[in-house]
């Protein structure tokens, strides 16, 4: 998931995000239905978690170490949590009115 968080708190009226595909590409939409993002400066938050193991449809929480064998799924963090925190993420973009863009963001796995 890629989320754009406005730097100006007055602009928090819209949700701006997109889900990544298998190649890690996301198409951003505003308020779940409008293509693109409004103009402005944004912090970029990126998260990627996956449930693995038995009954993976019901995650038990965010973990990076294997669970004991209990039949419960494990949730694996694929992106360092710093990128999911709007206060700590080093990723920023500025969206200009009327201009489309393809932006590449580099994130890494937890250490």
N, C-alpha and C positions, 0 to 999 in steps of 0.2 A: 504494500500500500504506500502510495506517495501522497502526502498532504501538504498543502501550502497554507501557512499561517501568516496572516498579515502582520507586518511590523507595527502598523498603526492600530491600536486597540479599537478605535471607532469603526474599523472596517471588518470586524469579526462577525458581521451579520450573515455572511455566506459561508457554506462549507465548500472547499475547493480541494478535490482529491481525485485519485484514479488508482485502479488496481493494475499491478504489473502482469504481463503475460509470461509465457514460458521463457522468453528471451530477456526478461527484465524490463521491457518497455511498457510505459504507462501512458494512457491518453487521459488528460486532465479534463474534468467537467466541474462546473460550478452548480451547487445546490442539487447535485444528482441528475441534472438534465440539460444544462446549457454547456455546449462545447467550449473549452478553453477556460481561462481565468480572467478576472477583472484586472485592470491596470493597477500597478502598485508594486511595492517591495514586499517580499515574502521570505520567511524562514521556510526551508524545505525539510519536512520530516519523512523518513523512510523506515518502514518496518517490514519484516518478513519472518513469519513464524510458520511452522508446519507441525501438525499432529502426526505422530508415527506410533506404530505398535497396535496392540489390540484395541478395538472399539475406538479408533482414532477420531471418530466424529464427535466425541465428547472430551475436549481438552481438559486437563486437570490444573493447568497453570503454566507459567513460563519457567522453563528449566533448561539448563545447559549441560547438566550431568545426567547420565542414565538413571532411570528409576529402578528400584528393586523389582524383581520379577513378581508382579502382583496382578497382571492382566490389565493394568490401567495404561492408557497411552502416555507417551512422552511428548512434550512440546519442545521443539528444537528452534533456537533462535539463529537465524541465518545472517542477520545484520546487526552490527554493534549497536546496543541500545542508545548510545549517545546520539545517533542519527534520528531516533524516534522522539527525542525530547526537544520541544520547541525552544527551550531556554539554553540548551547546550549544543544543538546541531551547528556545525560549521557551514552548512549549506545554505546559500541565499541566492535568490534570483530577483530580477526586476522585470515585470511584465509591462510592455508598452501597448497602449491602446491601438487596436487595429493591426497588430503585427503578430503573425504566427511564428512559432519557433520550435526547433528541435534542440533539446538541451540534454547533454550527457552529464550525469552525476556519478561520481565515483564513491562508493561506500565499501566497507570491508566487514568481514565476519568478526564476531567477538573474539577477543584475545584470551 
